[in-house]
Amino acid sequence: MEFIDRYFNPPKGSFFIFGPRGTGKSTFVTRCFPDAYQVDLLDPENVRSLSARPERLEEVVYARGENAKLFLIDEIQRVPGLLSVVHRLIETHKGFRFILTGSSARKLKRSGVDLLGGRAILTTMHPFMASELGTRFKMDDAILHGLLPIVWAAEDPAAVLRSYSALYIREEVQMEGLVRNIGNFSRFIEAISFSHASVLNTSNIARECAVERKVVEGYIGILEDILLGFRLSVFTRKAKRNLSAHPKFYLFDTGVYRAIRPQGPLDRPEEIEGPALEGLVAQHLRAWSAYSRERSDLYFWRTRSGVEVDFVVYSPRALWGLEVKNGRTIQPADLRGLRAFREEYPKSRVALLYRGKERLFRDGILCLPCQEFLAGLHPDRAIDSACALT
């Protein structure tokens, strides 16, 4: 399989690298650190022996000799007890460096571990960004199948995506005992797909699944912990208007969203295509923020009257409002939210991302092709660069 260079920049010391399955964590670290001694916790034998005696890791480490300083533990959440051993090894041997990958933080949280008390940096890996793929990025394919490396490299991406959610339900949820009723959780997974790129209404989802609202809240927490979904909060800094209080929800990859969401003859294409495009932008902004040296926080903006801007990017140097539209032409109503946001925050910059091919200025608002924006989004550059304003 072709190896695509990633924007992820490994820290110099010990670090965690969390990310959903299929994002290329293991491929990246084994290629980047070929001399590391690897403990593979996808191997059931390793899981059994280390779960019974976590201190056995010390014996393994010391057996490597004095020159062995670099150790890789893959899928650390499978044996949370190893973290206290790693903590002790780092404390007593300053030259040791540990790289710990994981596709779920749920079990680590439940076990009460401290994630090494800050002695290892927390990092994340995400699906491909368009600029990582360069000329290999195809907008239509990305909207249809997403950008998970495991899917992008497959001969039959649709088949891989169909099995992906089942894999998570079976291995990360059922086998780890995260829920009591796997049937209820399976119905929830289907129901939550209708909330992708939408304001989250847990009461409606609870009615759809015939469970209590607090059960749905717990299920959403599980999705976040196993890195399948995330919420965006409302941007409220120095707000003058009455704003919505509910967050928006996204599945982490557009292809996964489309694989989970049921569709049939009663579904209009725009009901699926619009959220898919918005989700694609969301996962790019999230990856861009995670890989950038300068911290940027991601929000959305929505008034109680329903005026909305899909994304707000807040950083030390700029405040951006971004609206995403699936249409190939721009209608006056498409700019309503951005105009209101600019009135609320006169120092902000705003842009509309759409499926057309021309860069335009409408009412002083930059409108640019979504593909152009995504291709220009790079962790070492500000949003201005993706909009070709610098």
C-alpha positions in Angstrom: 0.0 0.0 0.0 1.2 3.5 -0.9 2.4 5.4 2.2 1.1 9.0 2.4 3.2 11.5 4.4 1.1 12.8 7.3 1.1 16.2 8.9 1.3 14.6 12.4 4.5 15.8 14.1 5.6 13.5 16.9 6.7 15.2 20.2 10.2 14.6 21.3 9.4 12.8 24.5 6.9 10.2 25.4 3.5 10.7 24.0 0.0 9.2 23.5 -1.4 9.1 20.0 -5.2 8.6 20.1 -7.4 8.3 17.0 -10.2 6.1 15.6 -9.3 2.8 14.1 -8.2 3.0 10.5 -6.7 6.5 10.8 -3.2 5.1 10.3 -1.7 5.4 13.8 0.1 2.1 13.9 1.3 2.4 10.3 2.7 5.9 11.1 4.5 5.1 14.3 6.0 1.8 13.1 7.3 3.5 10.0 8.5 6.6 11.9 10.1 4.6 14.7 11.4 1.4 13.2 13.8 0.7 16.0 11.2 0.8 18.8 10.5 -2.4 20.6 6.8 -3.0 20.0 4.2 -4.5 22.4 1.2 -5.3 20.3 -2.0 -5.4 22.4 -4.1 -6.5 19.4 -2.3 -9.9 20.1 -4.6 -11.8 22.5 -1.7 -13.6 24.0 0.0 -10.3 25.0 -3.3 -9.0 26.4 -3.8 -12.1 28.6 -0.3 -12.2 30.0 0.0 -8.5 30.7 -3.5 -8.2 32.1 -2.7 -10.9 34.6 0.7 -9.3 35.5 1.2 -5.7 34.3 4.6 -5.6 36.0 5.7 -8.2 33.4 6.3 -5.2 31.1 9.2 -4.2 33.3 10.8 -7.6 32.8 10.3 -7.2 29.0 11.8 -3.7 29.0 14.9 -4.6 31.1 15.4 -7.7 29.0 16.1 -5.5 25.9 19.4 -4.4 27.3 20.9 -1.0 28.2 20.7 0.3 24.6 17.0 -0.1 24.3 15.4 3.3 25.1 12.3 3.4 22.8 9.2 1.4 23.3 5.9 1.3 21.4 2.7 0.0 23.0 -0.1 -0.4 20.5 -3.8 -0.1 21.7 -2.9 0.8 25.3 -6.6 0.9 26.3 -6.7 -2.9 26.2 -4.6 -3.2 29.3 -5.0 0.1 31.3 -2.9 -1.4 34.2 0.2 -1.0 32.1 0.1 2.8 32.5 1.2 2.7 36.1 4.1 0.5 35.1 5.0 2.9 32.2 4.8 5.8 34.7 7.2 4.1 37.0 9.7 3.3 34.2 9.6 6.9 32.9 10.2 8.2 36.5 13.1 5.9 37.3 14.8 5.9 33.8 14.9 9.4 32.3 16.2 8.0 29.0 13.2 5.8 28.4 10.7 7.0 25.8 7.3 5.4 25.3 4.9 5.8 22.4 1.4 4.7 23.3 -1.4 4.4 20.7 -5.1 4.1 21.5 -8.4 4.0 19.7 -10.5 4.6 22.9 -10.1 6.6 26.0 -13.2 5.0 27.7 -11.6 2.1 29.5 -8.7 4.3 30.6 -11.1 6.8 32.2 -13.2 4.0 33.8 -10.0 2.5 35.3 -9.2 5.9 37.0 -5.7 6.1 35.4 -4.0 9.5 35.2 -2.6 9.2 31.7 0.9 9.3 33.2 0.3 12.5 35.2 1.4 14.8 32.3 4.6 12.9 31.6 3.5 12.0 28.2 2.0 14.5 25.7 -1.6 13.8 24.4 -1.8 13.9 20.6 -4.4 12.8 18.1 -4.5 11.5 14.5 -7.3 12.1 12.1 -8.5 11.0 8.7 -6.5 12.3 5.7 -6.7 16.0 5.0 -7.1 17.0 1.3 -3.7 18.7 1.3 -2.0 15.6 2.5 -3.3 13.8 -0.5 -2.5 16.6 -3.0 -3.6 15.8 -6.5 -4.9 12.4 -5.3 -7.7 14.2 -3.4 -11.1 13.8 -5.2 -13.9 15.9 -3.8 -16.8 13.6 -4.9 -15.0 10.5 -3.6 -14.3 12.2 -0.3 -18.0 13.2 0.2 -19.1 9.6 -0.7 -16.5 7.5 1.1 -14.7 9.9 3.5 -11.0 10.1 4.1 -10.1 7.2 6.5 -6.8 5.8 5.2 -8.1 2.2 5.6 -11.0 3.1 3.4 -9.1 5.4 1.0 -6.6 2.6 0.1 -9.3 -0.2 -0.2 -10.3 -1.7 -3.6 -13.9 -1.6 -2.4 -14.3 1.4 -0.1 -18.1 0.9 0.3 -17.6 -2.6 1.6 -15.0 -1.5 4.1 -17.3 1.2 5.4 -20.2 -1.2 5.8 -18.1 -3.3 8.1 -16.5 -0.4 10.0 -19.4 0.5 12.3 -20.1 -3.2 13.0 -16.4 -3.6 14.0 -16.7 -0.8 16.5 -20.0 -2.1 17.9 -18.6 -5.6 18.3 -15.1 -4.9 19.5 -15.1 -1.5 21.2 -18.5 -1.6 22.7 -19.8 -5.2 23.1 -16.5 -6.9 23.9 -15.4 -4.2 26.4 -18.9 -4.3 28.1 -19.5 -0.6 27.6 -23.3 -1.0 27.4 -25.7 -3.5 28.8 -28.1 -3.7 25.9 -26.2 -3.9 22.5 -29.6 -3.8 20.7 -30.5 -0.4 22.1 -27.1 0.9 21.3 -27.3 -0.4 17.7 -30.6 1.5 17.3 -29.0 4.6 18.8 -26.2 4.4 16.3 -28.7 4.5 13.5 -30.7 7.3 15.1 -27.7 9.5 15.9 -26.7 9.5 12.2 -29.7 11.7 11.5 -28.2 14.3 13.9 -24.9 14.5 12.0 -24.1 18.2 11.4 -27.2 19.2 13.3 -28.1 20.7 16.6 -28.3 17.9 19.1 -31.7 17.1 20.6 -31.3 14.2 23.0 -35.0 14.0 23.8 -35.9 13.3 20.2 -33.2 10.6 19.9 -34.4 9.0 23.1 -38.0 8.9 21.8 -36.7 7.4 18.5 -34.8 4.7 20.4 -37.5 4.2 23.1 -35.0 4.7 25.9 -34.5 7.4 28.6 -32.8 10.6 27.8 -29.9 9.9 30.3 -29.3 6.7 28.4 -28.8 8.6 25.2 -26.5 11.0 27.0 -24.4 8.1 28.1 -24.4 6.6 24.6 -23.2 9.9 23.2 -20.4 9.9 25.8 -19.4 6.5 24.6 -19.2 7.6 21.0 -16.9 10.5 22.1 -14.7 8.2 24.2 -14.3 5.7 21.4 -13.6 8.6 19.1 -16.5 8.0 16.7 -18.1 11.4 17.3 -17.7 14.8 18.7 -19.7 17.9 19.8 -19.3 21.5 18.9 -20.3 24.1 21.4 -21.9 27.5 20.7 -19.5 30.4 20.4 -20.6 32.8 23.2 -17.7 35.3 23.6 -19.0 38.8 24.4 -22.4 37.8 22.9 -25.0 40.5 22.6 -27.8 38.3 21.1 -29.7 35.5 22.7 -27.9 32.3 21.6 -28.8 28.7 21.4 -27.5 26.5 24.2 -27.5 23.1 22.5 -24.3 21.8 20.8 -24.0 20.3 17.3 -23.0 16.7 16.8 -20.7 15.2 14.1 -19.5 11.7 13.4 -15.7 11.9 12.9 -15.7 11.0 9.2 -18.1 11.6 6.3 -17.8 8.1 4.9 -18.6 6.6 8.3 -21.7 8.9 8.5 -22.9 7.7 5.1 -22.3 4.1 6.0 -24.3 4.3 9.2 -27.2 6.6 8.0 -30.1 4.6 6.5 -31.3 5.8 3.1 -34.0 4.8 0.8 -36.5 6.1 -1.8 -38.1 8.6 0.7 -34.8 10.3 1.4 -34.0 13.4 -0.8 -30.3 13.5 -1.9 -29.8 16.9 -0.3 -30.8 15.5 3.1 -27.7 13.4 3.0 -25.3 15.4 0.7 -25.5 18.6 2.8 -24.6 17.1 6.1 -21.9 15.0 4.4 -20.2 18.1 3.0 -20.5 20.0 6.3 -19.0 17.0 8.1 -16.1 16.8 5.6 -15.3 20.5 6.4 -15.7 19.8 10.2 -13.2 16.9 10.1 -10.7 19.0 8.2 -10.9 21.9 10.6 -10.5 19.5 13.5 -7.4 17.9 12.0 -6.0 21.3 11.1 -6.5 22.5 14.6 -4.9 19.3 16.2 -1.8 19.4 13.9 -1.2 23.2 14.1 1.4 24.7 16.4 -0.9 27.5 17.3 -4.1 26.6 19.2 -7.4 27.3 17.5 -10.8 26.5 19.0 -13.7 25.3 16.9 -17.3 26.3 17.6 -20.5 27.1 15.8 -22.8 30.1 16.2 -26.6 30.0 16.4 -29.1 32.5 17.8 -32.3 31.5 19.5 -34.2 32.7 16.4 -32.3 30.1 14.2 -29.7 32.3 12.5 -26.6 30.1 12.2 -23.0 30.0 11.1 -21.7 26.5 10.7 -18.2 27.0 12.1 -16.4 29.6 14.2 -12.6 29.4 14.3 -11.2 31.3 17.3 -7.5 31.7 17.5 -5.0 34.3 19.1 -4.7 36.0 15.7 -8.1 35.8 14.1 -11.8 35.1 14.4 -13.4 33.4 11.4 -17.0 32.5 10.6 -17.4 29.8 7.9 -20.7 28.7 6.3 -21.0 25.6 4.2 -23.5 25.2 1.4 -23.9 22.2 -0.9 -25.4 24.3 -3.7 -23.4 25.1 -6.9 -25.0 28.6 -6.9 -25.3 31.2 -4.1 -28.6 32.5 -3.0 -29.1 35.7 -0.9 -30.4 33.6 2.0 -27.1 31.7 2.1 -25.3 34.8 3.4 -27.8 35.7 6.1 -26.0 34.0 9.0 -22.6 35.4 8.0 -24.0 38.9 7.7 -25.5 38.6 11.2 -22.2 37.2 12.6 -20.2 40.0 11.1 -22.6 42.5 12.7 -22.1 40.8 16.0 -18.3 40.7 15.6 -17.1 43.5 13.3 -13.5 42.4 13.6 -14.3 38.9 12.3 -13.6 37.5 8.9 -16.2 35.4 7.1 -16.4 33.1 4.1 -19.0 30.9 2.4 -17.8 27.5 1.1 -19.9 26.1 -1.7 -19.8 23.5 -4.5 -19.4 26.0 -7.3 -16.1 26.6 -9.2 -15.8 30.4 -9.0 -14.4 32.7 -6.3 -16.9 35.5 -5.7 -17.5 38.5 -3.5 -21.2 38.9 -2.5 -22.1 41.7 -0.1 -18.5 41.9 0.9 -18.4 38.2 1.8 -15.9 35.9 0.2 -17.5 32.9 -1.5 -15.1 30.2 -2.6 -15.2 26.6 -3.8 -15.2 24.2 -0.9 -12.6 22.0 -2.7 -10.3 25.0 -3.0 -10.6 25.8 0.7 -9.9 22.2 1.8 -6.9 21.8 -0.6 -5.4 25.0 0.9 -5.9 24.1 4.5 -2.5 23.3 6.0 -1.5 23.1 9.7 1.5 25.5 9.3 -0.8 28.2 7.8 -3.7 30.3 9.1 -7.2 30.0 7.7 -6.4 33.2 5.7 -4.1 31.1 3.6 -6.8 28.5 2.8 -8.9 31.4 1.6 -5.8 32.8 -0.4 -6.0 36.0 1.5 -2.3 36.1 2.5 
